[in-house]
Amino acid sequence: MSTAEQYPTPPSPIWPETGLYGTPVPPRPRRDWPREILAGLLVVLTIATLGAPLGVLWSALAPRVLFQMTADGLFYTDAEPEEYVGADVVFTLIGLGAGILLGLACWLLLRRWRGAFVLVGLMVGSLLGACLAWQIGRRIGLDDYLSLKTTAHVGWQFYRPASMNSGEFLRILDVPVFPRGALAAQALAAVFTYTMIAGWSRFPGLRPGSD
């Protein structure tokens, strides 16, 4: 009897890959691309909507510049007001804090959808949310301020609503296309947090069961 007949070729294993100590490794689950894209879009919508309460928070915490009406018009009560810088700093700190929390929340709550689409949704949603927070925050009390500018009597003092000077946009052909400065703080913090956690993940595919 030949050697080939004595020792027939063993059947192929169910899982061709083997892990530590020869343990079979199950095949990786197939990715559901439509649902991943939908998850990313939901992240954009949810985080952008959160810009509204953040704008109210910024308006409440930001220092405001005090004006006084004189016979010659409206003037600062302080020749070099620092409240403008303070408002920018408060907006930036709120954005950084929100970005860190949102990056952590997306990692923990969206375990099944971890990846590029959630990361992009996190960035885009944070940029949109920051713009919404800025616009809502700056409009709180703005009508009263504009009315007082024309109706206030000499000697009256009143505050200007929260405003931001470091919020800028990258412009192409004079069209604003990308927020930067204080408006980008939340997106930078969110992307950095999410990416740093992903870098320490023990799962090659970032998701439980992807190893």
Beta strands, then each sheet from edge to edge (+ up, - down):
strand 1: 66-70
strand 2: 73-76
strand 3: 157-159
strand 4: 167-172
strand 5: 175-181
sheet 1: 2+ 1- 3+
sheet 2: 4+ 5-
end
